[in-house]
Each structure stands twice: as structure tokens, then as C-alpha cells.
Amino acid sequence: MTSMFRTLTVPLDGKAFPGGLPSFLVRDDVLCWTRREAGLAGFGQIARFNATGPDRFLEADIWWRHLVLEAEVTDSVELPGTGPVAFGSFAFSKTSAHESRLIVPEIVVGVRDNEAWLTQLTFDDGPLTEETALAALDRWVRSGSGAESDDMGAAPEGTTAAADSAGDASLGAVPGTGGVAVVRPLTLAAGATLHTGSLSEEAWMDAVAAGVAEIRTGALEKLVLARDVVATIPSGVHAADVLRELAARYRECWTYGVDGLVGATPEMLIQVEGRTAQARVLAGTLDRRDAHGEDGSPMDYATRVLAGSEKQRHEHEIAIQSLTKQLAPFSEAMNAHDEPFILELPNVWHLASDVKAELTEVEGHVPTCLALINALHPTAAVCGTPTLVAGELIRRLEHLDRGPYAGPVGWLDAAGNGEWGIALRGAVIESPETVRLYAGCGIVDGSQPEAELAETWAKFRPMLESLGISS
């Protein structure tokens, strides 16, 4: 490494952007993590780490800790997300060809608890002042949408400065369908098309039926099967527009954008602040449109159908046990809701539970975010249980490299704080006009293929709406 990693964090006047963090979602190459007007937005890239395989989390953890170990940090704000920060996205599968990544931006804007700040990060030897930070922010925000490689800065040795296209190593052209159009009552944007991806709807329902048959043999309790659709929009796919739409429509979700991966997830894999870790587990889904014409209020209907369903509660309990079992060795105390609550989103209701743990020292230190992710991922909520059996069955039945779908996405700082969601309700922008959407369903004994297919369309809805395609 030729130069020292330096960062400067200064307060920012939050009154200058009353819309909060989403006010900064103005570029298609923005890095973002936002919920209810708070969060982080990053611009540019001064360092990058890519990895594949089963050790991708630990390799990224070692790289990040080495990078920040001797960093020169000036931080007058001292909140989670200040100082050195990296945004990340990881492949779902250890066998995936998709490269997992950590990206260190040049500029980060943060908003939290009515406080705002600005961080400039650099390997250059030039001055690092509030004036240089404000000037860099102005340059990025005013220069418009699209990546600007001349402004990316010099990456330290051992990293790659040039950004790669998210998913292009593993997703490629639509296989196995011959371009079969999706038969759905959709209103498409002018000139837009929508096609099935790795499997046709009929083939995917056959996969669900095969999964249920495996569950009935006793080989596993739960399986999560995903499917993809591909939208082509001649007028262009603009990440910034998509992110702003998602942030406005899905305020209870965490809207994320990392290297062409965009979405709004309702599920928190792990959030770490100091020695406190929290997670939000979801399993059990109901399309809000199913409540039309039913007696009572919509929430009464959701409570009756979700909380009153043995199938839905069983699926939820499997997901809770999966997370708490893996988190227990890192915790000195843990608590979770005795009863799941109904999480109300614009498109669906979920059975949800929040888990909170006080972290304990393991081998002399508190585990980092990425060390926890290495232990937790994949949970039953996105894979199944037992994990190894479910993972093998997913590879056999899906005919799909999920890439970053259902993998961890989020950020971490040098102090060990971070927020990592599961990349759900999202898509990968594959070209200026093409975007691949993903959705998955938990399969248990009693799952019906037609109902699971309908559930995927409810989960596609946030991205379809943000792209101007309404179902």
C-alpha cells in the first residue's frame, strides 16, 4: 500500500436537505442504505475487495480490518457509520460465480437521529478539510447520473479500482426459456417487455412440487425456492429513480443499492452497534390483495390467516430457530418475541420477529459483523433446513445462480458497527435497458405450487412498480 488511508468526518447541515438521506439518491452509481429518511449514501470508489467461494465473508473481514488498522481517522461526530465505511454485497451461495464485494467510497453522507454528517475518504496526500469534503460532495451530486472513472481515485495495492458489472459473471443471457413471455395481467411501460428467467412458470411450479415431495420423505423441514424474471425497458433502467421510488413507497424496509444491485428488503440479517446485535426474521407471507372482499378489517384478516395458520407459524418458527441457534455461541444474552407480529407492507403482510443479543467475546474479541454473517448465512428464511440438504436441493431444482439475491447487503464501519440486510425484493441491473428481478418462497409440507407462484408475484411487485410496471 503506497499511501495511508485517511478519513475526515464533519457535521452536515441537515436542514439543507429536508427529505433526509433519499435526497442524495441522484446518481445511478450511488451506494445506498436507507430507511425512514436515515441511512448512508456513498459516492465514488477509492478501494475495493472482491471474493468468491465459501470463505468470502472471512476474507473480506480480514481485508477490511487490515485496511482500517492504521487508518488516520478524524471524526468529530462519532456515531455508527462515521469514520471509515465500506458498502458490501455478497453472493448467496458459496458455489456462485458472482463476485462478492466490499466498496470503499470517496464520499459518504449519513443521517441518523436528526443528525447528519459528511465523510471524505482518501489515500491521497493532499489536504483533507471540511472544505475539501464539501467540494467533493458537490462535485459528485452535481455531476449527474452515471459512473465517472476519472473521479474514482487511486486504489491501494491489492485492490481493483474499476467497478465490475453486478452479476455479469453468473447471470448472463436468459437460459432455458427461449424468451418465453410472462403471461400475467401486467400494465407495461411503453415498449417494455417481461420474460421468465431460468424456469418457466410451469417448470417452477414443478420444482415446488418436487420440493414438497422431498420434505415429505423427511429429508428436510423447509426449502426456499427462488425464481427470476427479466424486464427490458427501452427508455432505460435508472438506479437512482428506482431507489427513490422504493425509499418513498417502502419506508419500513431498508432500501439498498450496491454496484447495480437494488432493492428494498424487509429482513435484517444482523445489525451491530457496539456489543448489541439485532435481527428481524420474516417467514410467512400474505398478499394484501387477498383481503379484498373479506369480512373485517384488512389487519384482522392478516392476523387470522397468518397468525392463525399452523403452516405459516411452523415456517416462521423454523426461521427463528435457525437464526438463534447460530447466533447463540456469540451471545451472552438473547431475547426474541414470544409471539410473532404482523409486519404491514404496501404489497404484503409478513409474520415477523425481532431478536436482540448482547455479544460476548470470542477468542479475546467481540465478533465483527462479517464474522457473524459467516456464522448466520444462509438462514432458514432464505435457504431452508437442514441448510446443507436444502442448499443441495436448491441447486438441483432452481436451475439458477442467485448471484447476490438473498445474500447479505449493507455496510460496516471501522468501530465494528454495521447493518446487513438480506437482499430480498430486489433486482440486478444487467445493462442500461435490462434488469433481472428475483423472488423466493418458503416451501413446507402443505405448500401448493399455484399459491407459491402467486406469492412470488406479490414479492416482485415493489420492483415492478419502481420500474413503472404495475401488476
Beta strands, then each sheet from edge to edge (+ up, - down):
strand 1: 6-11
strand 2: 31-35
strand 3: 38-43
strand 4: 47-51
strand 5: 72-75
strand 6: 85-89
strand 7: 100-104
strand 8: 107-112
strand 9: 115-122
strand 10: 193-196
strand 11: 222-232
strand 12: 254-258
strand 13: 261-265
strand 14: 268-273
strand 15: 276-287
strand 16: 331-336
strand 17: 341-344
strand 18: 348-359
strand 19: 384-385
strand 20: 408-413
strand 21: 418-422
strand 22: 426-431
strand 23: 434-443
sheet 1: 5+ 1+ 9- 8+ 3- 2+ 12- 13+ 22- 23+ 11- 10+
sheet 2: 5+ 1+ 9- 8+ 3- 2+ 12- 13+ 22- 23+ 11- 19+
sheet 3: 4+ 7- 6+ 20- 21+ 14- 15+ 18- 16+
sheet 4: 4+ 7- 6+ 20- 21+ 14- 15+ 18- 17+
end
